[in-house]
């Protein structure tokens, strides 16, 4: 007979199973904040999995609509899913609002409705929903006291999402998706078909490398801008975000060092290396 997991154990297992860099940062939080960020992250994983595991777009859209209803019901005091049952008792203390969760669902809907972005403005809007809002909620859970920290969180979320996009060019192409803006592909004379084919030698042309270098330079610039926005008064509380920034930026540098070989492989850092980066950031505070 299978034991029924408590909502708290469910979200813990969901977060741990993802293997995400976020999980390593959570470990350094005091238990109440760790419980809140784990439950919120589990929600993000649940709705993201609807898209990642999509077989039928219609079914996936139906599932996202179910989650919309579940969020509304949960904030009216009637959560039914274990993720929402774990999250709702913690939401008021950390200013986690229904519109935050609905924005994340909005971002997942974009994934179902389009597989290209015409320009960076369109991509940035998508990143705002799936990463900027997530960063804002996370910063609140970590202990934000300054208004400017929200700007920092959004800028950092954008930088990290762009890092994900760079890392996942090949994986996304396998699913027929290209997140690199169409006008930037045109600027560097890279054909969508070259990316979708994911083949050497012309897949790794000088044109492609120049395009990817442009993407990486923008991400680095956003990391620098984010760190410059973080108020000193919130620096200590925001250490988990700094841990994630350092892990993601190390990953970006790894990809750069490999010459952007992202079409046929997915670069990753080992769990031990992620833990070391998180621990070092905890000690140094930056």
SESEVEX-300711 format. One record per residue (C-alpha): x, y, z; residue number from 0; residue in one letter. Coordinates in Angstrom, 2 decimals, padded with zeros to 5 digits. Each point is the difference from the previous one (the first is absolute). Example, Ala and Ser with C-alpha at 12.3 -4.5 7.8 and 13.67 -1.06 7.14 Angstrom:
% SESEVEX-300711
<r c1="012.30" c2="-004.50" c3="007.80" n="0" res="A"/>
<r c1="001.37" c2="003.44" c3="-000.66" n="1" res="S"/>
END
This chain:
% SESEVEX-300711
<r c1="000.00" c2="000.00" c3="000.00" n="0" res="X"/>
<r c1="001.41" c2="003.37" c3="-001.05" n="1" res="X"/>
<r c1="000.33" c2="002.59" c3="002.75" n="2" res="X"/>
<r c1="-001.70" c2="003.35" c3="-000.63" n="3" res="X"/>
<r c1="002.50" c2="002.85" c3="000.07" n="4" res="X"/>
<r c1="-000.73" c2="003.07" c3="002.06" n="5" res="X"/>
<r c1="-000.11" c2="003.28" c3="-001.98" n="6" res="X"/>
<r c1="003.32" c2="000.98" c3="001.59" n="7" res="X"/>
<r c1="001.68" c2="-003.25" c3="-001.05" n="8" res="X"/>
<r c1="-001.52" c2="000.24" c3="-003.46" n="9" res="X"/>
<r c1="001.50" c2="003.43" c3="-000.71" n="10" res="X"/>
<r c1="003.32" c2="-001.04" c3="001.54" n="11" res="X"/>
<r c1="000.19" c2="-003.03" c3="-002.29" n="12" res="X"/>
<r c1="-001.04" c2="002.12" c3="-003.01" n="13" res="X"/>
<r c1="002.74" c2="002.56" c3="000.64" n="14" res="X"/>
<r c1="002.70" c2="-002.61" c3="000.69" n="15" res="X"/>
<r c1="-000.87" c2="-002.08" c3="-003.07" n="16" res="X"/>
<r c1="000.49" c2="002.97" c3="-002.33" n="17" res="X"/>
<r c1="003.75" c2="000.11" c3="000.65" n="18" res="X"/>
<r c1="-000.23" c2="003.75" c3="-000.49" n="19" res="X"/>
<r c1="002.60" c2="002.50" c3="001.15" n="20" res="X"/>
<r c1="-002.77" c2="001.61" c3="002.04" n="21" res="X"/>
<r c1="-000.10" c2="-003.00" c3="002.31" n="22" res="X"/>
<r c1="003.60" c2="000.53" c3="001.10" n="23" res="X"/>
<r c1="-000.74" c2="003.59" c3="001.01" n="24" res="X"/>
<r c1="-003.08" c2="-001.06" c3="001.97" n="25" res="X"/>
<r c1="002.12" c2="-002.11" c3="002.33" n="26" res="X"/>
<r c1="001.53" c2="003.09" c3="001.61" n="27" res="X"/>
<r c1="-003.33" c2="001.58" c3="000.99" n="28" res="X"/>
<r c1="-001.56" c2="-000.23" c3="003.47" n="29" res="X"/>
<r c1="-002.83" c2="-002.61" c3="000.08" n="30" res="X"/>
<r c1="-003.03" c2="002.36" c3="-000.34" n="31" res="X"/>
<r c1="001.44" c2="001.77" c3="-003.05" n="32" res="X"/>
<r c1="001.26" c2="-003.29" c3="-001.42" n="33" res="X"/>
<r c1="-003.51" c2="-001.45" c3="000.29" n="34" res="X"/>
<r c1="-001.48" c2="002.99" c3="-001.86" n="35" res="X"/>
<r c1="002.49" c2="000.05" c3="-002.86" n="36" res="X"/>
<r c1="-000.21" c2="-003.79" c3="-000.38" n="37" res="X"/>
<r c1="-003.80" c2="000.13" c3="-000.29" n="38" res="X"/>
<r c1="000.12" c2="002.91" c3="-002.46" n="39" res="X"/>
<r c1="002.69" c2="-001.68" c3="-002.09" n="40" res="X"/>
<r c1="-002.05" c2="-003.22" c3="-000.05" n="41" res="X"/>
<r c1="-002.93" c2="002.00" c3="-001.40" n="42" res="X"/>
<r c1="002.24" c2="001.40" c3="-002.75" n="43" res="X"/>
<r c1="001.22" c2="-003.51" c3="-000.83" n="44" res="X"/>
<r c1="-003.55" c2="-001.37" c3="-000.15" n="45" res="X"/>
<r c1="-001.23" c2="002.54" c3="-002.54" n="46" res="X"/>
<r c1="003.27" c2="-000.10" c3="-001.96" n="47" res="X"/>
<r c1="-000.26" c2="-003.80" c3="-000.23" n="48" res="X"/>
<r c1="-003.38" c2="000.40" c3="-001.71" n="49" res="X"/>
<r c1="001.85" c2="001.56" c3="-002.95" n="50" res="X"/>
<r c1="003.17" c2="-002.11" c3="000.18" n="51" res="X"/>
<r c1="-001.95" c2="-003.27" c3="000.00" n="52" res="X"/>
<r c1="-002.48" c2="001.19" c3="-002.62" n="53" res="X"/>
<r c1="-001.21" c2="-002.53" c3="-002.52" n="54" res="X"/>
<r c1="-003.21" c2="001.78" c3="-000.98" n="55" res="X"/>
<r c1="-000.09" c2="003.83" c3="000.18" n="56" res="X"/>
<r c1="-003.76" c2="-000.08" c3="000.62" n="57" res="X"/>
<r c1="000.38" c2="-002.28" c3="003.01" n="58" res="X"/>
<r c1="002.88" c2="002.13" c3="001.31" n="59" res="X"/>
<r c1="-002.10" c2="003.18" c3="-000.30" n="60" res="X"/>
<r c1="-002.82" c2="-001.73" c3="001.85" n="61" res="X"/>
<r c1="002.41" c2="-000.92" c3="002.81" n="62" res="X"/>
<r c1="001.23" c2="003.59" c3="000.25" n="63" res="X"/>
<r c1="-003.62" c2="001.18" c3="000.23" n="64" res="X"/>
<r c1="-000.49" c2="-002.49" c3="002.83" n="65" res="X"/>
<r c1="002.99" c2="001.55" c3="001.78" n="66" res="X"/>
<r c1="-001.51" c2="003.47" c3="-000.48" n="67" res="X"/>
<r c1="-003.14" c2="-001.18" c3="001.74" n="68" res="X"/>
<r c1="002.01" c2="-001.70" c3="002.72" n="69" res="X"/>
<r c1="001.91" c2="003.22" c3="000.74" n="70" res="X"/>
<r c1="-003.26" c2="001.95" c3="000.23" n="71" res="X"/>
<r c1="-001.57" c2="-002.62" c3="002.27" n="72" res="X"/>
<r c1="003.10" c2="-000.23" c3="002.17" n="73" res="X"/>
<r c1="000.05" c2="003.74" c3="000.66" n="74" res="X"/>
<r c1="-003.69" c2="-000.29" c3="000.92" n="75" res="X"/>
<r c1="000.95" c2="-002.58" c3="002.63" n="76" res="X"/>
<r c1="-000.67" c2="-003.18" c3="-001.97" n="77" res="X"/>
<r c1="003.31" c2="-001.52" c3="-001.20" n="78" res="X"/>
<r c1="-000.26" c2="-003.57" c3="-001.30" n="79" res="X"/>
<r c1="003.45" c2="-000.69" c3="-001.50" n="80" res="X"/>
<r c1="002.78" c2="-000.86" c3="002.49" n="81" res="X"/>
<r c1="002.20" c2="002.80" c3="-001.40" n="82" res="X"/>
<r c1="-002.66" c2="002.60" c3="000.77" n="83" res="X"/>
<r c1="-000.76" c2="-001.62" c3="003.35" n="84" res="X"/>
<r c1="003.69" c2="000.39" c3="000.91" n="85" res="X"/>
<r c1="000.27" c2="003.55" c3="-001.39" n="86" res="X"/>
<r c1="-003.15" c2="001.71" c3="001.26" n="87" res="X"/>
<r c1="000.78" c2="000.06" c3="003.75" n="88" res="X"/>
<r c1="003.35" c2="001.69" c3="-000.85" n="89" res="X"/>
<r c1="-001.19" c2="002.44" c3="-002.68" n="90" res="X"/>
<r c1="-001.23" c2="002.90" c3="002.18" n="91" res="X"/>
<r c1="003.25" c2="000.31" c3="001.99" n="92" res="X"/>
<r c1="002.04" c2="000.29" c3="-003.20" n="93" res="X"/>
<r c1="-002.44" c2="002.09" c3="-002.10" n="94" res="X"/>
<r c1="-000.52" c2="-002.78" c3="-002.54" n="95" res="X"/>
<r c1="-003.06" c2="001.07" c3="-001.99" n="96" res="X"/>
<r c1="-002.34" c2="-001.71" c3="-002.42" n="97" res="X"/>
<r c1="001.12" c2="002.33" c3="-002.81" n="98" res="X"/>
<r c1="003.59" c2="-001.22" c3="000.47" n="99" res="X"/>
<r c1="-001.08" c2="-003.59" c3="-000.61" n="100" res="X"/>
<r c1="-002.32" c2="000.92" c3="-002.86" n="101" res="X"/>
<r c1="002.90" c2="001.84" c3="-001.69" n="102" res="X"/>
<r c1="002.09" c2="-003.19" c3="000.06" n="103" res="X"/>
<r c1="-002.92" c2="-001.83" c3="-001.64" n="104" res="X"/>
<r c1="-000.21" c2="002.83" c3="-002.59" n="105" res="X"/>
<r c1="003.64" c2="-000.70" c3="-000.90" n="106" res="X"/>
<r c1="-000.68" c2="-003.70" c3="-000.43" n="107" res="X"/>
<r c1="-002.95" c2="000.81" c3="-002.26" n="108" res="X"/>
<r c1="002.34" c2="001.98" c3="-002.25" n="109" res="X"/>
<r c1="002.08" c2="-003.17" c3="-000.34" n="110" res="X"/>
<r c1="-003.09" c2="-001.81" c3="-001.27" n="111" res="X"/>
<r c1="-001.04" c2="002.75" c3="-002.40" n="112" res="X"/>
<r c1="003.28" c2="000.88" c3="-001.72" n="113" res="X"/>
<r c1="003.39" c2="-001.55" c3="-000.72" n="114" res="X"/>
<r c1="001.78" c2="003.13" c3="-001.27" n="115" res="X"/>
<r c1="000.55" c2="003.55" c3="001.26" n="116" res="X"/>
<r c1="000.27" c2="002.72" c3="-002.62" n="117" res="X"/>
<r c1="002.22" c2="002.29" c3="002.07" n="118" res="X"/>
<r c1="001.60" c2="000.41" c3="003.40" n="119" res="X"/>
<r c1="-002.94" c2="002.06" c3="001.30" n="120" res="X"/>
<r c1="-002.28" c2="-003.01" c3="-000.49" n="121" res="X"/>
<r c1="002.51" c2="-002.35" c3="001.58" n="122" res="X"/>
<r c1="000.50" c2="002.40" c3="002.91" n="123" res="X"/>
<r c1="-003.76" c2="000.02" c3="000.71" n="124" res="X"/>
<r c1="000.01" c2="-003.80" c3="000.10" n="125" res="X"/>
<r c1="003.03" c2="000.01" c3="002.31" n="126" res="X"/>
<r c1="-001.74" c2="002.53" c3="002.26" n="127" res="X"/>
<r c1="-002.83" c2="-002.50" c3="000.54" n="128" res="X"/>
<r c1="001.99" c2="-003.21" c3="000.45" n="129" res="X"/>
<r c1="003.09" c2="001.42" c3="001.72" n="130" res="X"/>
<r c1="-000.40" c2="003.63" c3="001.08" n="131" res="X"/>
<r c1="-003.17" c2="-000.63" c3="002.00" n="132" res="X"/>
<r c1="001.59" c2="-003.13" c3="001.46" n="133" res="X"/>
<r c1="003.01" c2="002.10" c3="001.05" n="134" res="X"/>
<r c1="-002.27" c2="002.60" c3="001.58" n="135" res="X"/>
<r c1="-001.84" c2="-002.62" c3="002.08" n="136" res="X"/>
<r c1="003.28" c2="-001.68" c3="000.98" n="137" res="X"/>
<r c1="001.51" c2="003.32" c3="001.11" n="138" res="X"/>
<r c1="-003.04" c2="000.55" c3="002.21" n="139" res="X"/>
<r c1="000.36" c2="-003.42" c3="001.56" n="140" res="X"/>
<r c1="003.73" c2="000.53" c3="000.59" n="141" res="X"/>
<r c1="-000.78" c2="003.17" c3="001.96" n="142" res="X"/>
<r c1="-000.23" c2="003.08" c3="-002.23" n="143" res="X"/>
<r c1="-000.22" c2="003.33" c3="001.81" n="144" res="X"/>
<r c1="000.84" c2="002.47" c3="-002.81" n="145" res="X"/>
<r c1="-002.16" c2="000.87" c3="-003.01" n="146" res="X"/>
<r c1="003.06" c2="000.01" c3="-002.28" n="147" res="X"/>
<r c1="000.57" c2="-003.67" c3="000.76" n="148" res="X"/>
<r c1="-003.01" c2="-000.79" c3="-002.21" n="149" res="X"/>
<r c1="001.82" c2="001.57" c3="-002.97" n="150" res="X"/>
<r c1="003.10" c2="-002.03" c3="000.87" n="151" res="X"/>
<r c1="-002.07" c2="-003.20" c3="000.13" n="152" res="X"/>
<r c1="-001.61" c2="000.64" c3="-003.39" n="153" res="X"/>
<r c1="003.32" c2="000.83" c3="-001.65" n="154" res="X"/>
<r c1="001.63" c2="-003.09" c3="001.51" n="155" res="X"/>
<r c1="-002.93" c2="-002.18" c3="-001.07" n="156" res="X"/>
<r c1="000.41" c2="001.23" c3="-003.58" n="157" res="X"/>
<r c1="003.76" c2="-000.71" c3="000.04" n="158" res="X"/>
<r c1="-000.57" c2="-003.52" c3="001.31" n="159" res="X"/>
<r c1="-002.77" c2="-000.75" c3="-002.48" n="160" res="X"/>
<r c1="002.21" c2="001.14" c3="-002.88" n="161" res="X"/>
<r c1="002.70" c2="-002.33" c3="001.33" n="162" res="X"/>
<r c1="-002.54" c2="-002.85" c3="-000.10" n="163" res="X"/>
<r c1="-000.89" c2="000.91" c3="-003.58" n="164" res="X"/>
<r c1="003.66" c2="-000.05" c3="-001.06" n="165" res="X"/>
<r c1="000.56" c2="-003.37" c3="001.70" n="166" res="X"/>
<r c1="-003.16" c2="-001.56" c3="-001.46" n="167" res="X"/>
<r c1="000.24" c2="001.04" c3="-003.67" n="168" res="X"/>
<r c1="000.41" c2="-003.61" c3="-001.10" n="169" res="X"/>
<r c1="-002.63" c2="-001.44" c3="002.35" n="170" res="X"/>
<r c1="-002.50" c2="002.65" c3="-001.04" n="171" res="X"/>
<r c1="000.77" c2="-000.58" c3="-003.69" n="172" res="X"/>
<r c1="-000.78" c2="-003.69" c3="000.48" n="173" res="X"/>
<r c1="-003.52" c2="001.09" c3="000.99" n="174" res="X"/>
<r c1="-000.24" c2="002.40" c3="-002.95" n="175" res="X"/>
<r c1="000.54" c2="003.07" c3="002.18" n="176" res="X"/>
<r c1="002.44" c2="002.90" c3="-000.43" n="177" res="X"/>
<r c1="000.08" c2="002.62" c3="002.76" n="178" res="X"/>
<r c1="002.73" c2="002.10" c3="-001.64" n="179" res="X"/>
<r c1="-001.77" c2="003.05" c3="-001.51" n="180" res="X"/>
<r c1="-000.70" c2="-000.29" c3="-003.73" n="181" res="X"/>
<r c1="001.39" c2="003.46" c3="-000.79" n="182" res="X"/>
<r c1="003.27" c2="-000.93" c3="001.70" n="183" res="X"/>
<r c1="000.26" c2="-003.22" c3="-002.01" n="184" res="X"/>
<r c1="-000.42" c2="002.16" c3="-003.10" n="185" res="X"/>
<r c1="002.60" c2="002.52" c3="001.19" n="186" res="X"/>
<r c1="002.61" c2="-002.78" c3="000.32" n="187" res="X"/>
<r c1="-001.22" c2="-001.82" c3="-003.15" n="188" res="X"/>
<r c1="-000.87" c2="-003.17" c3="001.91" n="189" res="X"/>
<r c1="-002.84" c2="-002.00" c3="-001.51" n="190" res="X"/>
<r c1="-002.63" c2="-001.53" c3="002.27" n="191" res="X"/>
<r c1="000.40" c2="-003.26" c3="-001.91" n="192" res="X"/>
<r c1="003.70" c2="-000.15" c3="000.92" n="193" res="X"/>
<r c1="-000.92" c2="000.09" c3="003.68" n="194" res="X"/>
<r c1="-002.88" c2="-002.45" c3="-000.34" n="195" res="X"/>
<r c1="002.23" c2="-002.49" c3="-001.85" n="196" res="X"/>
<r c1="002.60" c2="000.13" c3="002.83" n="197" res="X"/>
<r c1="002.69" c2="-001.37" c3="-002.31" n="198" res="X"/>
<r c1="003.71" c2="000.64" c3="-000.51" n="199" res="X"/>
<r c1="001.89" c2="001.47" c3="-001.73" n="200" res="X"/>
<r c1="-002.17" c2="002.89" c3="-001.14" n="201" res="X"/>
<r c1="-002.12" c2="-000.08" c3="003.14" n="202" res="X"/>
<r c1="003.08" c2="001.31" c3="001.82" n="203" res="X"/>
<r c1="000.88" c2="002.68" c3="-002.48" n="204" res="X"/>
<r c1="001.83" c2="003.21" c3="000.84" n="205" res="X"/>
<r c1="-003.36" c2="001.70" c3="-000.46" n="206" res="X"/>
<r c1="-001.59" c2="-002.20" c3="002.66" n="207" res="X"/>
<r c1="002.90" c2="000.56" c3="002.40" n="208" res="X"/>
<r c1="-000.26" c2="003.77" c3="-000.50" n="209" res="X"/>
<r c1="-003.75" c2="-000.17" c3="000.69" n="210" res="X"/>
<r c1="000.55" c2="-001.97" c3="003.20" n="211" res="X"/>
<r c1="002.79" c2="002.30" c3="001.14" n="212" res="X"/>
<r c1="-002.42" c2="002.90" c3="-000.40" n="213" res="X"/>
<r c1="-002.54" c2="-001.83" c3="002.18" n="214" res="X"/>
<r c1="002.61" c2="-000.75" c3="002.67" n="215" res="X"/>
<r c1="001.28" c2="003.57" c3="000.10" n="216" res="X"/>
<r c1="-003.54" c2="001.26" c3="000.58" n="217" res="X"/>
<r c1="-000.51" c2="-002.51" c3="002.81" n="218" res="X"/>
<r c1="003.28" c2="001.05" c3="001.67" n="219" res="X"/>
<r c1="-001.02" c2="003.63" c3="-000.27" n="220" res="X"/>
<r c1="-003.30" c2="-000.79" c3="001.71" n="221" res="X"/>
<r c1="001.76" c2="-001.87" c3="002.83" n="222" res="X"/>
<r c1="002.19" c2="003.07" c3="000.57" n="223" res="X"/>
<r c1="-003.02" c2="002.33" c3="-000.09" n="224" res="X"/>
<r c1="-001.91" c2="-002.22" c3="002.45" n="225" res="X"/>
<r c1="002.84" c2="-000.10" c3="002.51" n="226" res="X"/>
<r c1="000.40" c2="003.78" c3="-000.23" n="227" res="X"/>
<r c1="-003.71" c2="000.41" c3="000.82" n="228" res="X"/>
<r c1="000.07" c2="-002.12" c3="003.17" n="229" res="X"/>
<r c1="-000.16" c2="002.36" c3="003.02" n="230" res="X"/>
<r c1="002.64" c2="-000.61" c3="002.65" n="231" res="X"/>
<r c1="-002.73" c2="-000.22" c3="002.64" n="232" res="X"/>
<r c1="-001.42" c2="-003.12" c3="-001.68" n="233" res="X"/>
<r c1="003.25" c2="-001.65" c3="-001.08" n="234" res="X"/>
<r c1="000.19" c2="-002.38" c3="002.95" n="235" res="X"/>
<r c1="-003.62" c2="-001.12" c3="-000.31" n="236" res="X"/>
<r c1="000.33" c2="-000.48" c3="-003.76" n="237" res="X"/>
<r c1="002.94" c2="-002.42" c3="000.24" n="238" res="X"/>
<r c1="-002.03" c2="-002.89" c3="-001.48" n="239" res="X"/>
<r c1="-000.60" c2="002.08" c3="-003.13" n="240" res="X"/>
<r c1="003.70" c2="000.82" c3="-000.18" n="241" res="X"/>
<r c1="000.76" c2="-003.73" c3="000.28" n="242" res="X"/>
<r c1="-002.25" c2="-000.71" c3="-002.97" n="243" res="X"/>
<r c1="001.53" c2="002.88" c3="-001.95" n="244" res="X"/>
<r c1="003.50" c2="-001.37" c3="000.57" n="245" res="X"/>
<r c1="-001.03" c2="-003.54" c3="-000.96" n="246" res="X"/>
<r c1="-001.71" c2="001.18" c3="-003.19" n="247" res="X"/>
<r c1="002.81" c2="002.36" c3="-000.94" n="248" res="X"/>
<r c1="002.54" c2="-002.79" c3="000.49" n="249" res="X"/>
<r c1="-002.11" c2="-002.13" c3="-002.33" n="250" res="X"/>
<r c1="-000.03" c2="002.82" c3="-002.56" n="251" res="X"/>
<r c1="003.78" c2="000.30" c3="000.14" n="252" res="X"/>
<r c1="000.28" c2="-003.77" c3="-000.42" n="253" res="X"/>
<r c1="-002.10" c2="000.17" c3="-003.16" n="254" res="X"/>
<r c1="002.13" c2="002.89" c3="-001.29" n="255" res="X"/>
<r c1="003.17" c2="-001.97" c3="000.74" n="256" res="X"/>
<r c1="-001.33" c2="-002.92" c3="-002.06" n="257" res="X"/>
<r c1="-000.59" c2="002.29" c3="-002.98" n="258" res="X"/>
<r c1="-003.81" c2="-000.06" c3="000.30" n="259" res="X"/>
<r c1="-000.31" c2="-003.70" c3="-000.88" n="260" res="X"/>
<r c1="-003.66" c2="000.09" c3="000.98" n="261" res="X"/>
<r c1="-001.69" c2="-001.54" c3="-003.04" n="262" res="X"/>
<r c1="000.92" c2="-003.62" c3="000.75" n="263" res="X"/>
<r c1="000.55" c2="000.08" c3="003.77" n="264" res="X"/>
<r c1="-001.36" c2="001.57" c3="003.18" n="265" res="X"/>
<r c1="002.76" c2="001.34" c3="002.21" n="266" res="X"/>
<r c1="-000.54" c2="-000.37" c3="003.73" n="267" res="X"/>
<r c1="001.90" c2="000.32" c3="003.27" n="268" res="X"/>
<r c1="000.35" c2="-002.94" c3="002.35" n="269" res="X"/>
<r c1="-002.04" c2="000.04" c3="003.24" n="270" res="X"/>
<r c1="003.24" c2="000.22" c3="001.99" n="271" res="X"/>
<r c1="001.15" c2="003.03" c3="-001.96" n="272" res="X"/>
<r c1="-003.36" c2="001.73" c3="000.45" n="273" res="X"/>
<r c1="000.14" c2="-000.67" c3="003.73" n="274" res="X"/>
<r c1="003.56" c2="001.36" c3="000.16" n="275" res="X"/>
<r c1="-000.98" c2="003.20" c3="-001.82" n="276" res="X"/>
<r c1="-003.00" c2="000.45" c3="002.31" n="277" res="X"/>
<r c1="002.14" c2="-000.62" c3="003.09" n="278" res="X"/>
<r c1="002.73" c2="002.38" c3="-001.17" n="279" res="X"/>
<r c1="-002.61" c2="002.70" c3="-000.67" n="280" res="X"/>
<r c1="-001.45" c2="-000.57" c3="003.48" n="281" res="X"/>
<r c1="003.43" c2="000.52" c3="001.55" n="282" res="X"/>
<r c1="000.98" c2="003.01" c3="-002.11" n="283" res="X"/>
<r c1="-003.42" c2="001.62" c3="-000.16" n="284" res="X"/>
<r c1="000.31" c2="000.77" c3="-003.71" n="285" res="X"/>
END
